[in-house]
Amino acid sequence: MLMSNRTVDTGLSGVIIGYREAFETLILALRQATVRHYGDRLISLAVFGSVGRGTMRPDSDVDALVVATPLAVGRLRRVEDFSSVEAQLHTS
């Protein structure tokens, strides 16, 4: 996704949308990918920071907190586990 100050090229047949709509689309995709990956283990997904507050800018990142049980032991294993969620977002 390439972002300018006002629009985002989604890479989908030249569809151009505003960056706020792009973040909304990304959050929906994040939710779907997280539910698909964690299934019944997922307790909660929270988006916080500027995106969660709705005060994002085109260069904002997405801060997310996943609460699931059980989680892999160790930070690197949890990051590796979440990488499949990220991979799904890159193919959406």
N, CA, C and O of each residue as an XYZ file, in Angstrom:
368
protein
N       0.832     -1.168      0.000
C       0.000      0.000      0.000
C       0.880      1.235      0.000
O       1.706      1.403      0.896
N       0.721      2.084     -0.967
C       1.457      3.330     -1.000
C       0.547      4.434     -0.508
O      -0.578      4.579     -0.987
N       1.030      5.214      0.447
C       0.189      6.250      1.031
C       0.705      7.635      0.698
O       1.900      7.909      0.809
N      -0.194      8.495      0.292
C       0.116      9.908      0.173
C      -0.579     10.595      1.337
O      -1.078      9.923      2.239
N      -0.621     11.904      1.334
C      -1.292     12.605      2.420
C      -2.788     12.353      2.449
O      -3.412     12.450      3.506
N      -3.370     12.031      1.304
C      -4.819     11.915      1.277
C      -5.336     10.590      0.745
O      -6.443     10.182      1.099
N      -4.584      9.918     -0.079
C      -5.111      8.711     -0.710
C      -4.150      7.547     -0.579
O      -2.968      7.715     -0.281
N      -4.694      6.361     -0.811
C      -3.915      5.133     -0.757
C      -4.192      4.342     -2.012
O      -5.348      4.134     -2.382
N      -3.130      3.898     -2.673
C      -3.287      2.980     -3.795
C      -3.298      1.587     -3.204
O      -2.276      1.111     -2.710
N      -4.446      0.929     -3.250
C      -4.591     -0.377     -2.618
C      -3.957     -1.497     -3.430
O      -3.813     -2.615     -2.938
N      -3.581     -1.206     -4.662
C      -3.050     -2.253     -5.513
C      -4.147     -3.129     -6.102
O      -3.851     -4.102     -6.795
N      -5.384     -2.805     -5.842
C      -6.519     -3.585     -6.322
C      -7.151     -2.874     -7.501
O      -8.036     -2.037     -7.325
N      -6.704     -3.202     -8.702
C      -7.258     -2.636     -9.932
C      -7.325     -1.116     -9.902
O      -8.293     -0.520    -10.375
N      -6.306     -0.499     -9.352
C      -6.239      0.953     -9.345
C      -7.210      1.634     -8.403
O      -7.495      2.820     -8.575
N      -7.730      0.917     -7.407
C      -8.666      1.502     -6.463
C      -7.901      2.453     -5.541
O      -6.929      2.065     -4.893
N      -8.354      3.690     -5.498
C      -7.743      4.704     -4.641
C      -8.761      5.075     -3.572
O      -9.904      5.409     -3.885
N      -8.344      5.017     -2.304
C      -9.242      5.383     -1.214
C      -8.497      6.285     -0.245
O      -7.267      6.329     -0.258
N      -9.227      6.999      0.587
C      -8.611      7.841      1.600
C      -7.884      6.990      2.631
O      -8.221      5.823      2.835
N      -6.881      7.582      3.281
C      -6.086      6.782      4.213
C      -6.892      6.318      5.406
O      -6.608      5.246      5.941
N      -7.885      7.074      5.849
C      -8.715      6.600      6.965
C      -9.473      5.337      6.577
O      -9.555      4.389      7.359
N     -10.019      5.327      5.381
C     -10.710      4.135      4.903
C      -9.742      2.969      4.745
O     -10.110      1.817      4.972
N      -8.496      3.270      4.353
C      -7.488      2.222      4.224
C      -7.186      1.593      5.583
O      -7.028      0.377      5.687
N      -7.107      2.426      6.626
C      -6.879      1.886      7.966
C      -8.072      1.056      8.422
O      -7.889      0.005      9.036
N      -9.284      1.506      8.135
C     -10.476      0.735      8.505
C     -10.465     -0.621      7.812
O     -10.786     -1.637      8.428
N     -10.100     -0.640      6.545
C     -10.003     -1.893      5.793
C      -8.939     -2.798      6.396
O      -9.149     -4.002      6.542
N      -7.792     -2.211      6.749
C      -6.708     -2.980      7.353
C      -7.128     -3.571      8.693
O      -6.815     -4.727      8.975
N      -7.827     -2.807      9.522
C      -8.258     -3.296     10.833
C      -9.250     -4.448     10.669
O      -9.187     -5.428     11.411
N     -10.152     -4.341      9.719
C     -11.092     -5.448      9.462
C     -10.340     -6.698      9.018
O     -10.648     -7.804      9.460
N      -9.352     -6.517      8.142
C      -8.547     -7.655      7.685
C      -7.740     -8.242      8.844
O      -7.601     -9.461      8.951
N      -7.205     -7.373      9.714
C      -6.468     -7.836     10.893
C      -7.374     -8.676     11.780
O      -6.972     -9.736     12.258
N      -8.589     -8.209     11.998
C      -9.542     -8.956     12.831
C      -9.818    -10.328     12.229
O      -9.768    -11.342     12.925
N     -10.106    -10.353     10.937
C     -10.406    -11.633     10.277
C      -9.222    -12.590     10.349
O      -9.390    -13.768     10.663
N      -8.029    -12.084     10.059
C      -6.840    -12.935     10.066
C      -6.528    -13.437     11.478
O      -6.102    -14.579     11.652
N      -6.739    -12.586     12.481
C      -6.471    -12.978     13.867
C      -7.456    -14.051     14.323
O      -7.057    -15.040     14.939
N      -8.726    -13.860     14.024
C      -9.744    -14.858     14.377
C      -9.458    -16.174     13.662
O      -9.558    -17.247     14.257
N      -9.100    -16.086     12.378
C      -8.810    -17.294     11.604
C      -7.612    -18.048     12.193
O      -7.632    -19.275     12.285
N      -6.580    -17.316     12.587
C      -5.364    -17.966     13.086
C      -5.535    -18.523     14.505
O      -5.197    -19.678     14.761
N      -6.054    -17.713     15.417
C      -6.124    -18.125     16.825
C      -7.373    -18.924     17.149
O      -7.372    -19.693     18.111
N      -8.429    -18.766     16.382
C      -9.653    -19.540     16.602
C     -10.171    -19.395     18.018
O     -10.276    -18.285     18.541
N     -10.495    -20.517     18.634
C     -11.052    -20.520     19.989
C     -10.059    -20.054     21.050
O     -10.451    -19.753     22.177
N      -8.783    -19.993     20.696
C      -7.780    -19.516     21.654
C      -7.866    -18.011     21.860
O      -7.410    -17.499     22.882
N      -8.454    -17.290     20.890
C      -8.509    -15.833     20.951
C      -9.505    -15.369     22.001
O     -10.678    -15.743     21.975
N      -9.026    -14.560     22.914
C      -9.876    -13.966     23.944
C     -10.240    -12.541     23.549
O     -11.393    -12.133     23.685
N      -9.258    -11.781     23.059
C      -9.508    -10.385     22.715
C      -8.452     -9.881     21.747
O      -7.304    -10.324     21.772
N      -8.855     -8.950     20.895
C      -7.942     -8.218     20.021
C      -8.230     -6.745     20.249
O      -9.365     -6.304     20.064
N      -7.231     -5.978     20.647
C      -7.406     -4.551     20.890
C      -6.456     -3.760     20.006
O      -5.272     -4.083     19.901
N      -6.980     -2.737     19.380
C      -6.158     -1.801     18.605
C      -6.062     -0.532     19.438
O      -7.077      0.013     19.869
N      -4.840     -0.066     19.662
C      -4.643      1.112     20.491
C      -3.739      2.097     19.778
O      -3.371      1.878     18.624
N      -3.384      3.157     20.437
C      -2.563      4.188     19.809
C      -3.410      5.077     18.913
O      -4.631      5.134     19.056
N      -2.763      5.764     17.998
C      -3.476      6.736     17.165
C      -4.565      6.094     16.316
O      -5.622      6.693     16.120
N      -4.330      4.895     15.814
C      -5.353      4.221     15.000
C      -6.550      3.859     15.878
O      -7.696      4.041     15.467
N      -6.296      3.357     17.064
C      -7.369      3.017     17.978
C      -8.187      4.231     18.402
O      -9.394      4.129     18.622
N      -7.524      5.380     18.515
C      -8.212      6.623     18.902
C      -8.886      7.296     17.715
O      -9.715      8.190     17.889
N      -8.529      6.865     16.506
C      -9.072      7.514     15.314
C      -8.349      8.795     14.953
O      -8.885      9.622     14.215
N      -7.123      8.973     15.468
C      -6.342     10.181     15.175
C      -5.116      9.846     14.329
O      -4.092     10.525     14.408
N      -5.229      8.791     13.515
C      -4.100      8.342     12.714
C      -3.743      9.341     11.623
O      -4.552     10.177     11.219
N      -2.502      9.223     11.161
C      -1.996      9.979     10.020
C      -1.602      8.961      8.958
O      -1.549      7.765      9.244
N      -1.329      9.406      7.753
C      -0.958      8.451      6.697
C       0.260      7.592      7.044
O       0.375      6.467      6.560
N       1.170      8.106      7.875
C       2.377      7.355      8.218
C       2.264      6.613      9.547
O       3.267      6.116     10.059
N       1.063      6.531     10.112
C       0.868      5.837     11.395
C       1.049      4.335     11.242
O       0.823      3.766     10.175
N       1.464      3.710     12.338
C       1.499      2.251     12.384
C       0.263      1.782     13.142
O      -0.477      2.589     13.706
N       0.050      0.477     13.147
C      -1.093     -0.101     13.850
C      -0.561     -0.840     15.073
O       0.215     -1.788     14.955
N      -0.991     -0.390     16.246
C      -0.619     -1.036     17.500
C      -1.745     -1.982     17.882
O      -2.894     -1.561     18.021
N      -1.420     -3.262     18.052
C      -2.445     -4.256     18.372
C      -1.994     -5.109     19.541
O      -0.811     -5.415     19.693
N      -2.958     -5.485     20.358
C      -2.721     -6.378     21.484
C      -3.592     -7.609     21.289
O      -4.812     -7.503     21.162
N      -2.962     -8.771     21.268
C      -3.683    -10.036     21.145
C      -3.656    -10.722     22.507
O      -2.594    -10.919     23.098
N      -4.845    -11.082     22.995
C      -4.955    -11.856     24.224
C      -5.505    -13.212     23.811
O      -6.626    -13.319     23.314
N      -4.699    -14.246     24.024
C      -5.096    -15.603     23.636
C      -4.550    -16.582     24.661
O      -3.596    -16.291     25.381
N      -5.173    -17.737     24.708
C      -4.699    -18.774     25.615
C      -4.809    -20.134     24.933
O      -5.863    -20.428     24.368
N      -3.828    -20.939     24.954
C      -2.495    -20.614     25.462
C      -1.696    -19.856     24.410
O      -1.964    -19.968     23.214
N      -0.735    -19.102     24.855
C       0.221    -18.445     23.974
C       1.541    -19.194     24.047
O       1.850    -19.845     25.045
N       2.307    -19.091     22.979
C       3.632    -19.696     22.975
C       4.472    -19.071     24.087
O       4.315    -17.893     24.410
N       5.351    -19.861     24.660
C       6.232    -19.375     25.717
C       7.412    -18.657     25.065
O       8.076    -19.202     24.183
N       7.659    -17.440     25.507
C       8.776    -16.656     24.982
C       8.336    -15.682     23.900
O       7.512    -16.004     23.044
N       8.902    -14.490     23.958
C       8.528    -13.432     23.021
C       8.775    -13.818     21.571
O       7.917    -13.578     20.722
N       9.920    -14.406     21.266
C      10.228    -14.759     19.881
C       9.253    -15.797     19.326
O       8.879    -15.733     18.155
N       8.852    -16.732     20.142
C       7.869    -17.728     19.694
C       6.505    -17.085     19.459
O       5.793    -17.467     18.531
N       6.136    -16.110     20.295
C       4.855    -15.409     20.097
C       4.895    -14.572     18.825
O       3.911    -14.507     18.089
N       6.032    -13.931     18.566
C       6.202    -13.152     17.332
C       6.101    -14.082     16.129
O       5.442    -13.759     15.140
N       6.751    -15.230     16.214
C       6.693    -16.215     15.132
C       5.265    -16.697     14.918
O       4.829    -16.851     13.777
N       4.540    -16.932     15.990
C       3.144    -17.365     15.900
C       2.295    -16.306     15.199
O       1.458    -16.640     14.360
N       2.504    -15.034     15.537
C       1.726    -13.945     14.944
C       2.109    -13.694     13.493
O       1.342    -13.075     12.755
N       3.272    -14.158     13.071
C       3.724    -13.891     11.699
C       2.762    -14.460     10.655
O       2.686    -13.941      9.541
N       2.035    -15.511     10.999
C       1.065    -16.038     10.034
C      -0.113    -15.074      9.855
O      -0.702    -15.003      8.777
N      -0.452    -14.334     10.912
C      -1.484    -13.296     10.788
C      -0.981    -12.208      9.849
O      -1.703    -11.777      8.950
N       0.250    -11.765     10.054
C       0.840    -10.742      9.184
C       0.909    -11.223      7.736
O       0.640    -10.458      6.810
N       1.264    -12.468      7.548
C       1.341    -13.017      6.187
C      -0.023    -12.962      5.492
O      -0.104    -12.664      4.300
N      -1.081    -13.248      6.234
C      -2.417    -13.167      5.655
C      -2.747    -11.735      5.245
O      -3.439    -11.525      4.249
N      -2.266    -10.755      5.993
C      -2.523     -9.358      5.657
C      -1.788     -8.950      4.392
O      -2.284     -8.125      3.624
N      -0.623     -9.512      4.170
C       0.164     -9.172      2.975
C      -0.431     -9.799      1.719
O      -0.136     -9.351      0.611
N      -1.252    -10.814      1.870
C      -1.865    -11.455      0.709
C      -3.292    -10.973      0.481
O      -3.918    -11.340     -0.513
N      -3.815    -10.147      1.400
C      -5.196     -9.638      1.270
C      -5.277     -8.560      0.231
O      -6.355     -8.018     -0.013
